[in-house]
Amino acid sequence: MSDEYPITSLVSSRCEELDLKPVELVRRCGYQNISKGLRRLEQLYSANFRSSRALIHALPSALDVPEDLVTKAVEDTERQIHESKEAAWRAAFVPHAVVLTEQERPTQLFVAIFLGIERLLRVDFDVSESPATYPQQALEGVRQKVGEWKPGEIPTFGKPVGVIVNYSPDRAVLFDLEGQPIEMMDRAYRLGEASFSIGKRLVSRGELDAIGRTAHIVRLRQ
């Protein structure tokens, strides 16, 4: 397959050369619990390298290949995923702003995940307007966010201290809260990502947003 990960291609081709079935491969990798070994193999094929770390360590011996070859396949896979995500992000990019706050990291990650980091810190623009209006739109967005919560702070991030207007993937400007430009940037400022799971099930962003809206409504009624 042309879109197959390099690590998948390496493992599949060596298994074919050695006439190894998946069960035989995971046995070679030291798994007595075959079901667990097969799960780790599936995680490897989906590039979940954190969960399949032990399997990766055992692959050179199991496949009779140099360790460097496995390491390179993992690194090439990570690079391929990064480049694919970067291309998708650039294709989907629309101008927006990011609020800078007292706290660079949330003091309560659980709260930030449930309310949504983008909901708390991202300001979307009316892009039908001229880019010249983006700084003012950004500042208005900051005021709206601060006014939404009490006591005038963004939950778990604290008070706003500035705002970055992302004009394009390769151009951004930092403004103070008076609208004065402070710094030109050669790449857009990107918010980090966070996830939440219950047991082994990843909770979707839609589910988290629904919970966050409910929590906000309850707070407003208090």
N, C-alpha and C positions, 0 to 999 in steps of 0.2 A: 504494500500500500504506500502511495506517495506521501500520505500525511501521517505515516506511522512514526512514532517517536524513535530516536536512535537507540535507546536502551531496549525497546521492544524488538526492533530489527535485529539487534545483536543476539538477544536471548533466543528469539525464534529461529534465526539462521543456524545458531550453534546446536539447538535442540534437534533441528532437522538433520544436520550433519552427523550428530551422535545418535540419532534415532531415539531421542528421549521424549517420553510423554510428560505432561505437566506433573503428574504424580511422582514419576521417577526423578524429575528435576528437584522437587521440593524435598524428597528423601535424601538426595545427594547433598542438599543444602543443610541437612541435619534435623529436619522437622520430623518428629515422631507423630505429632498431631497433624495428619495430612490435611484436614480441613483448614486448619490455621495456616499451614504452609501455602495452600492454594489461595486463601484470602490475601496473604502477603504478596503472592505472585500477581494477583489481579490489581492490588494497590501499586505494585511496581509498574505494571503496564499502563496505569492511569497517572503515572508520575507522582504518586504519593510517596516520596522518598523518606519522609519522616517515619511513617509506619512500616516501611519495608527495609529499614536500615540493616537489620540483621541478615536479611536475605541477600542484600547487595554485597555485604561483607563476605558471604559464603559463595557468591557466584563465580569468582575466578577459579576456585578449585573445582566446583561442580561442573563448570563448562570447559575446564581445561584451557583457559585463556589467561593472558597476563592481567594482573590487577590494574595496570594503567589503561588497558583497553576498556574495562568496565567503568573506571573513573571517568574516562573521556566520554563514553556514551551517556553517562549521567549528566555530566556538564553540558554536553551538546543538547541534551533533552531540555535542561533548564534554560539554556539560551534560546532554544526554539520556542518554548512556552512564553518566555519574556518578550521575544520579538513579536509573537502573535498577539499578546495582550497589548503591547505598545501600539501596534498597527490598528487594533480594534479601538483603543482609546482615542487615537488621533482621528480616526474616521468618525467617531461619535462626538468629538469635541464641539461644544458650543461655549461662547464667552460667558463667564460667570465670575463671581468674587468669592473669596474665602476670608472669613473674619479671623483676625488674630486676637488672642486673648491672653490674660495674665498667665494662665496655665497652658503650657505647650501640650501637656498630656492631661487627659481627664483625671480628676482626683477620684472619681468613682467610675471605673470602666463599665461596670454592670449598668449604671444609669445611662452612660453614653451609648452603649449598644442598644438598649431598649428604646431610647428616644430617637436614636439615629444620628450619627456624627454629621452627615450631610444636612439633615434637617436643622441641626443646631448651628452649624458653621458655614454652610454654603448659601450664597445669594444668587438666584437666577435672574437674568435680565430679560427685559423686553427687547429682543434683538432686532425688532423692526425699527427701533430707534437708532440714531447715530451712535457710533462708538464713543463719541465725545460725551455722551450722557452716561456712560457706564460708571464713572466715579461717583456721580450723584446718585445713580440707582443703587450702587453698592452701599453708600452711606445711609440711604433711606432704608435699605434692607437691614443694616445693623440696628437702626433705631427701632424697626418693627420687631426684630428678634429680642432686643433688650426689653421692649415694652410688653412682650408676650409673657415674660416671667417675672417673678418677684424674688429678691429686691433689686431689680434692674440689672441682673447678671445672667449670663448664659449658664444654664445648669452644668455643674461639674467642671466648667472651664473658666469661670470667673468673668471679670469685666473685660469688654473689648478694649484693645489698645491700638488697633489699626485694621486695615483691610487691604487685601491684595486683589487687584483686578487682573484676571487672566484673559487677555485679549485673544491669544492664540496659544497653541501648544508650545510655541517658542518665544512668546513675549508676554511679560507680566509687569505690573508696576505696583509697588507698595505705597500706600497713602496713609497719612495720619488721619485722625478722626475729624480734622478740620478740612480734609480734602486736599491737603498739600502733598505733592509727590515727594517721596523720600528716596526711593531706590528703583532703578530699572533692573529687570531680571530677564535672563535669556531663556527661561523656560517657565512654564506654568507651575504654580504651586499646587501640589496634589495632596488631598486629604488621605490619611491612612485608612486602612480597612480593618474591621473587626467582625468577628463572628461569635455566635452563641449556640451551644448545643445542649440538648437534654438527653442524657445517656449518650448514645452514639448517633442520635438524629440531629442533624444540623437544622436549626430553626431558620426558616426563610425570612428574607427582609420584609415581605408582606405581612407575615405573622407578627414580627417585631413592631412594624409600623402600627398595626392594629392595636397592639398592647400599649404602645406609646401614646396613641391618640386617646385611648380610654383613660390612661393615667393622667393625661393632661386635662381632660374634661372633669375628672374627679377633683383635681387640684383646683380648677377654676370655680367649682361649686362650693368648695370649702370656705 
